[in-house]
Amino acid sequence: MRSPSFVEALAVGSLITPTAWAATIPTESYSPSGNNVSVHLDGFPHPNPTKSYWQDPPHRIASLRSTPDLPTDQLFDYVIIGSGVTGAATAFKLLSRNPDLSVLMLEARTAASGASGRNGGHCKTGDYKKIKQWVDLYGEDEALKIGKLEQDCVSDVRDFVHRYNVSSGWRDVETADLYYTQDEFEKAAAVVETVFRGQEARDHWRWPEISGAVTYAGHTQNPYLTVCAMLELGLEKGLNLQTNTMALQLTQVSGPSDTKWEVKTDRGTVKGSKVVLATNGFTPALHPGFAATRFLEPVRNQATAVRPAADTSQNPVFRRSQGYADFPGASGDYVTRNLTDDSVVDGRIAAYLRGVGRVTYGHRHWGEAAAAPVADWTGIVCRTPDGLPVVGAVPREHGLWAAVCMNGHGMAWAFRSAEALVEMMVEGAAPAWFPEPFRADRAWKGGRH
């Protein structure tokens, strides 16, 4: 597995470089994995995704099937589709409450191989900039619930890692959102207290040419290992994990039987009293109702891990976590939407990500020579028009639940969203702290909560 010291050496490439997007499926795309693409169903997970830096080498449970044969004869209390942080947390929390539950998890590819194992390695808040927008849209009480859930979620993931001694390279770091333009910095500074301005920001963060910085506590990790640890704890409590088993169709069963749902897969059909969609950007392909709302939008994300030319071992700049929202040329040119193919990387974006570190950090920190690329990979995230997750019962489909579309912010939304979902399914009502604007039924109401 990627060791913490190696990750630190590469932090600039995968931990602070901004998300980049592709405008179209580029002609210069290539597959870093070198795999031959097999059958890919439109909208479903690609069978040969790019190799994520975090997933090299694969975890010991990567291709686990708890039972050699798919348990098609058993009726499960819960069938969870998806083994990312949302699915893993849901299974772990259900079985922690009641280890007598029967829980089956279906994963189309290897364990935690989706967005949770393909992100930039951050675990931090960051949507604080939207607090005024949330107040205007939802009122002060709901806006505060959203902000508190984000912070509590990050704290809960941290507590989980420490409580269970998870070896995922977790580090508590000082983090910041860095701004190059004064206007954007002032917008952010208007809603927070801890800021560095002008030369003070440049001296503290040692980034040339920034106008200011908003500083707060953050964390870095190997997200793949964190999620796999959740899955392993679920397995210890009785979770049946079936990897490389793609859910293809959901069928609601009527009549007196306890079977409420059948899930057709490429290996057979399984049965459950309740089904949980933890399918993120692949949800519209599996559920026509969600697809019809056009509320969930799959988006392809791309990341690069690089090794700076300079010796960074004693440089405090590389012991922090930082990102920037307004770096010149970093947004607007590359946007790929409604695309679920993560088998390729865009060569133009890869070239940009490999070279941007020397510009942002400055030659003195980065070194004069070009950075050595370690890995390029892509992953599929999911966006909603309001930027919030979709959590709760699926309307008019009794027994079908969803916690999807984390908007590329899963480490700060998913763990607590899973807790709320479990509360809804077990107790019949959402907890008092759960924000109304997260509710799944808003997808059918044009985004209104």
N, C-alpha and C positions, 0 to 999 in steps of 0.2 A: 504494500500500500504506500501511497505517497506519505513520506514522513514529514513531521512539522517543520524540520529544518529546511528540507527541500522546498516545501511550499512557501516558506518565507523568502527564499531566494527568488521565487517566481511570482511573488505577490503582485508586482506591478502589472504583469500581463493579464492575469485572470481575476485579480481581486479589485483593481481600481480602474482598469480600462473601461470606457463607457460601452453600454450596449450598442451594437450596430445592427442595422437592418438592410435588407436588400430590396430594391425597387421591383425587380422581376426575377424570375428564375434565370440566373445569368448563364451565358454560354460558356463562361470560363469556370463554372463550378466543377469541383472534383471531389472524389471520395477519399479522404485520408485513410480510411480503414482498408481500402483495397478489396473490399468484399464484392462479390457479384450479387447484384440486386435480384432477389426473388420476387414473388408476387406481392405487390403493394396495393391494397384496397384503398381507394380514394378516401381521405379523411381519417383513416385508421393509422396506428403506429407503423412506421416503416420497419421492415424486418431486418434491415442492415444499417442502423444508424451510425453516424460518425463516432469515433472512440473518444469519449470524454476523458480529459486529463485526470479527473477524480476517480474514474472507474478503471484505471490501469495500475495494477492488475485487478481483475474482477474479484469481488468479495466471495467468500466461501459459500454463501447462500445464493449467489447470482443466478444459478440455474436450478435451484432446489424445487423439487416436487415432493411435498410431504408424504404423499402416497403415490406410488408409481402410476396407478391408473386414476383417471379423473373420477371422483366419487359421484357418479350420476344417479345412484340409487338412494342416496341420503338426502333428507330434507334438512337444510341448514337454517339456523335462526337468522343468520346474516350472510349474504354474499356481497363482498366488497370488490369492486372492480377498480384496479389501480393500486400499485404498491409504492407510490411516492410518499412524501411526508404526510399528506392528508390521509391516504389509505392506511399507512402504517400507524399513525397516531390514533385513528378511529378504532382499529383492531386492538391496539394496546389498551386504550381506555375502556373499551367494551369488556375485554377479558379481565382487566384489573378490577372492574366492578363485579363481574360475575364469571368466574373461571369455568362454570358449567355450560356456558353458551357454546354453541357450535358455530364457528366462523370460518368461512371459506374465502380466500382471496385469489382473484384471477389477475394475472399480469401477462400482457401480450408479449412482452419481451423478457429480458432478465430483470431481476429484482432492482427496484429503485433506479431504473435506467432512463426514466423520463426527465422532466425539468428539474426534479429534486437532485438528481445526480449530474446535472449539466450546468448549474448556475455559476456565479462568480465567486462563491465561497464566503460571501458576507452573511452575517446574521445580525441585523440592526434595524432600527426604526428608520424613518426617513420621509414618511408622508405628512410630517408636521406642517409642511408648507401649505397643505390643503385645509387647515383647520378653519380658516375664515370662510372658505367655500362651503365646507360642511355645515357651519353654523347657518349660513344663508339658505342652504338647501333643506336642512333637516331640523334646525333648531339647536340651541346650545346643549341641551341634555344629550341628544343623540350624537352630536359632534364630539362631545367629551367621551362618550362610550366608545366611539370608533378609535379615538386617540389612545384611550386607556387600554383597549384590547390589543392594539399594536404593541404597546410597551410591555404589557403583561405577557403577550405571546413570546416575545424575545426573551423575557426573564424566565418563562417556563421552559423554553428550550435549553437555556443555560442551566437551570436547575436540574433538568433531566440528564444532561451530559455529566454533571458533577455527581449527582446522586447514584447513577449507575456506572460511573467510572468509564465512560465511553471514550475510546481511543480514536478521536477524530481530529487531532491537532487543534483543539479548541483553544483560542487565545482571547483574552479580554484586552481590547486595544482602545486607544483614543482614535476616534474617527471624525471625519469632517466632510461636509459638502463644500467644495471650493468653487469660487465664482471668478470668472474673468471679466465680466461686465458689471459696472456699478449698479445699473438698473435692476438686474436680476438679484444681485446681492442684497440690495435694500428691500426688495420684496420678501426675501427669506428672513432678513434680520428683523423685520417688523413683527414677526410672530414668535421669536425665540429670544433668550437672554444671553446665551454664551456665544459671543461672536468675536472674531478678530478682524480688524479693519486695516486696509492699506498696508503700510510697511510692517506693522505689527503682525499681520497675517503672513506676509512673505518671510519675515524673520522666524516666526514660530514653525511654520510648515515647510520652509525652505523650498517652496515652489516659486520660481520667478514669474512675475507678471500677473499674479492673481490680484483681484481687487479686495477680496475678503473671504472669510471662512466661517461657517457655522459648525461648531464643535459639539460633540456629544459622545456618549459611551457606545462602543460597538464591539463586535466579535468577529473573528475569522475562524474558519473550520474547513474540513473536508466534508461537505454536506452529504455525500454518498455514504460515508461511514457512519454519520449520525443517524441517517434514516435506516440503514441496514441494522444498526443496533436496536432501533425501535422494532423492526421486524423480528429480530432474534428474540427479543423479550416476549413478543406476541407468540412466537413459536413455542417458547417454553411454557406458555399458558394454554397451549392447545390449538393455536391458529393452524389451519391447513393452507399452505401456500402452494399455488400451482403456477409456476412461471412458464413462459413460452406457450401461453394458452390465451388466445385472443377471443374476447367477448365480441360476438357479431350481431346479436339480436336479443331484445328484451320482449317477453310476452307475459302480459298480465293474465292470470288464471282465475276464472270465476267459478263459483260453486262452493260447496261446503268444505272442501279440502283445506287443510292448513297451508298447503302450497299456494302462495300468492303470486309467485313469479318464477318463470323459467328463463334461464340465460343460455342461449345457444352459443357454443364456442366452436373452434376448429377441431376440438377433440371430443365433442359430445355436448349434451345439454344437462345443466345442473339446476337444482331447485332451491328456492329460499323463501322464507316468510317475509323477509325484508331484503331489499337490494340497495346498496349504497354506491352511488356514482362518485368515484374519486378520480375522474378521467380527464380533468383539466381541459386542454385544448382539443382533445379528441372526443369530447362529449357530443358535439353536433352530429358526428358521423354515427354514433351509437343510438342516439335518441332523437327521432324526427321532430318531436315536440319542441325541444330546445333549438333544433336547427331552424324551425319555422319562425321562432321569435327573432332570429338574427341578433340576439343579445350577446351571445358568446362568440368571440372572434379569435380563431387560432392565429398565432404570429410566430414566425421563426426568429430565434435569437442566435447570435453568434458570439463566441468567445475565443480568446487566444491566450496561451501561457507562453511567456518569453523569459529569457534570462538576460539581464542587463550585462553590458560589456564590462562595467566597472565592478570592483569588489564592493559588495553591499553589506558585508557581514557586520560591520561596525557603524553603519550609517543609520541614524535614527529615523530618517525619512522612510525607510523600508520596513520599519517596525510598527507602522501605523496603517490604518485603513482609511482610504479617501476616495472620493469620486467627484465628478464635476458634471454639471447639468448644462452648462452654456459654453463649453469649449468651442472656439470657432471651427466650423466645418464638421462638427461631430453629430449633427442632427439635420434632418430634412431631406438629405439626398438619398438615403437608403431605407426603404420601408417595404417589408414583405408581409402581406396579409393573406389570411385564408389559405395558408400553406402549412401542411403537416409533414413535409418531407425533410427529415433531419439526417438524410444519408449523405448530404453534400455540404461543403462550405463554399462561400462566395470568395473567389480569389481577390477581388477588389477590397472587400472588407478585411480579409486576412492581412493584406499588404498594409492597409491603414492601421490596423491594430498592432502589427509588429513594429511600426515606425513611430507611433504616437508617443510612446514613453519618453523618448529622447527629447521631444519637443516640450512636453508638459513638465517633466522633472528638471530639464536642463542638462546640458552636456556634462557639467561638473559632477552631477550625481549619477548620471546614466552611463557615461563613457562615450568616447568618440566613435567607436565602432558600432556597427549595426547590431541590434539585439539578436540573440540566438533563439529561434522559435523552437518551442518544445512540443506544442500541440495546438491544433485548431479544431474546433468542434461546434456543432449547432444543437439546438434543442427547441422544442415547441412549448410556448407559453400560451396563455389565454387572456384576452382583454375583454372588459365590459365597458360600456359607454361612460359609466360613473366611476370606474376605477376601483370598484369594491367587489369582494368575493360573492358567490352565489351559494347560499347555505340554507338547507331546510327541506321540507317535504315538497315533492313535485306535485303541483296541483292536479286534482282529479285522477291521481294514480296511486291509490292507497298502497302503502308499503314500499314505495319508491322514494329514496332520499338522495340528496346531492350535497356535496361540498366541493365546488369546482371553481375554476377561473380565478386564480389568486393574483392575476395581473402582474406576474413576474416578481411578486413580493411574498412568496410562500413561506419563507422562514419567519416572517413577521405577521402572517395571517393564519396559516394552516393549523398549527397546533391548538390554538384556542378555538378556532372554528370547528375543529373536530370535537373538542370538549362540548361545545354548544350543541352540535349535532347529536352526540350521544345522549345528552340531557333531553333533547326533544324526543328521540326515539324511545328512550327508557321511561322517562317521567311524563311524557305527553305535552310538555311545554318548554319553551326556551328559558334559559336562566335570565335573571333580571339584568345582568350586565351585557347581554347580547344586543347588538345594535339592530334596530328595525330595518335600516337601509341595507343590511346584508341578506334579507330574506329572499328565498329562491323565487317566490311567486311574483316578484317585481319584474322578472323577465317577461312575463305575460301581460304586464301592465304598462309596458313602455318605459320601464325604469322607475316608476313611482312606487314608493314603499307603502 
